[in-house]
């Protein structure tokens, strides 16, 4: 009888702890810091992510159901051996938690030792490894931002089958050339890069590619992408 009572007591104690770990979405964001991204573009990308997270619409979406919060992680990537964690998994349970994330992103400094290559396949695998740490979340989403095709490491297409088995979703934010004078050439390059990411990178039933017309448009594109991702979760819960 005593053992039964103790077991029941431990079960009651464990329920709130388990409930506390509920998470509606794990969202890992991988930012391209390869050689094609200069110091100004790096700042626009990092600040753009912070601005998107702080926008009124994204803030409302993130804080709509704090009892089942979103968990965020941010890392940057370039060459095969150069994947750097910027923000560890953080539960967005209130406005203070979100503001802390935004402040941290706004103070990140670029590492001078970052390698110039573009190892997109490696970045996808690293993002999947991070998401594997969040099996308690109802959905795991990886966001990859990039301004070019992979040129080092395994081809993105070759790693997709093993990532598909994990059940994660991979979305992409393609960053086009900054020069608006490019006209039709610029649009053609963006279209080609978007097609590449659609074929090689994105994964999952609801996966999509968002486009930024240069790093100047990164914040707006990131906001659109986050709202689209978060809206899928909000609608599915209603």
N, C-alpha and C positions, 0 to 999 in steps of 0.2 A: 504493500500500500504506500509506504513511504517513497519508494522508487517511482511509483506512478505519479504521486503528487509532485515530486521534484521534476519529473519529465514534463508534466503539464505546466509547471511554473516556468521552466526554461523555454518552453514553446511560446508562452505568453510574452516572455521577455524578448524573444527573437523576432516576433512579428513586427513591432515598430521599427527595429533595425533593418529588416528586409524591406519594409515599405519605404523607408527613407532612401534606399538605393534605387528606387524606380526612376527611370529616365526615358523620356519619349523619343529622344534622338541624340545619338552621338555624332557630332559634326567635326571632322578633321579637315583643316584647310592647309594645303600645301602651296607655298608661294615660290615662284620661279626667281632665283637670284643668279642665274647663269651669266656668262660673259656678255650676252647681248643686253643685259639690264644695267644701265649706268647708275651713278649715285642719285641723280635727280629722279630717275624712274623708280629706283628702289624706295625712295621716300614717298613718292606718289602712291606706290603700291601699298606700303605699310600704312600710311596715313589714310589711304582710300578704304582699306579694310576697317580701320578704326571708325572712320566717318560713317560707313555703311552700317556697322553694328550700332552706332549711336543715333542713327536716323529715327525719327518718331515712329515710322511704320515697322521697322525691324525691331525696335525696342518693344513695341506693343506685342508683336508676335512672339518674341522670346519670353516675355513676362506674362503672357496670357494665362498659362497654366503652370504656375511655379510648383504645384504639388507633384507634377511630373515634368521636371525641368529638362531643358536641353543642356548637354555637356559639350564644351568647346575645347579644341586643341589646335594649335597653330605651329607649323614647322616650315622651314625654307629648304629648298633643294637646288642643286646644280649638278656637279659631277657624281659619279658612282659612289665615291667615298665621302661625299659632302652633303649630308642631310642633318640639319640642325634644328633641335626643338626650341621654339621660342616661347610657347605658352603650354604648360602641361594641362592635362584634363581639368577643366574648371566647370563646376555646376552653376548654372545661371539661375539661382533661386530668388534673387531680388535685384533691385536697381543698383545697389552697392557692388554686388559681384560683377555686374555688367560694366559699371563705370571703372572698376579696377582693371578689368581686361582691356578696355579702351585706353586707359592711361598707360598701361604696360606696353601696348603696341605703339603708342606715340613716342615712347622713349627708346625703342629698339634702335641700336646702331648697327650699321652694316659691318660684317666681319671682313677684314682685309685679306684673310687667307682663303676666302671662298674660291673654289676652282671654277674655271670658265665653261666647262662642258655642260651638256644638256642630257641628263640621264633620266628620261621620263619614265621608263619602265621600272627603274630602281625606286623612283619616287612613289609610284603607284604601290609597289610592294611594301615600302616603308609605311605609307598611309594605312594600308591594310593591317600591318602589324600593330599600329596604334589602335585601330578600331577593334582588333581582337581583344584588347584589354577592357572593352565595354560591352560584354555580352549581356549585361543586365538591361541595356537600352533596347527599346522596341525596334529601333531602326538605326543602322550604321551608314553614314554618308561620308564620302570622301570628295572634297573639292580640290581640283588641280587647276591652278592658274599658270598659263604659259604663253610665251610670245614666239615660240619656234618649235621645230620638230626635234625629236630625239636624235642624238648623234653619238651617244656612248651607252654602253651596257646593253642589256637585253631589249629587244624591240617591244614596245608597249603591247602590240597585238599578241605576242608570244606569252605574256604573263596573264592575260585576261582569263583564260580557261581556269587556272587555279584560283584566281580571285573570285570568279563567278561562283565557285563552290562554297565560298564563305557567305554568300547572300548579301554582300554589301552593294551599295549604289555608288557609282563614280560619276560625278558631273564635272564639267570643265568650263573655265572662263578663258576664252582666247583673247589675247591682247594684240591688236593690229598695230601697224606702223604709226608713229606719231605725226608724220609729215602730212598735213591736210592737202598740200599741193599735189600729192600723188594722184588724186582724182580717181579715174577708173582703174589705174594700176593698183592703187591702194586697196580699193574694194575687191579687186581680183585676188590680191595676196591674202586678205582677210578671209575671203571665201574658200581659198585653197587650204588655209590653215584650219578653218572650222571643219572642213570636210575631213582633214587628217585626224583631228581630235574625235570627230564623230565615229570614224572607222576604227581608230587605233586605241582610244582611251576610254570613252564613256561606257558605262556598264550598268545594266539593270533596266527593269521595265519602265521606270519613270525618268531615266537618265536623259540629260539634255546638255547642249552647249550654249553658253551665253557669250556675247561678244562685246568687247570694249574697243572703241575707236581710239586707240592709243592709250597711254597711261593716264592722260588727262581725263579720260572717261572711265577710269577704273572704278572709282567710288560708286558712280551711278550704276554701272554694270554689276558690281558686287551686290549692291542693294537689291536690284531686280532679281538676282540669282537667289539670294538668301530668302527673299519674300516668297519666291516660287517654291523653294524647298520646304520652308516652314509652313506654308499654306497647305501643302500635301498632308502634313502631319495633323494640322488643325482640322481640316475637313474630314480626315479619316476617323477622328475622335468624336465627331458630332453625331 
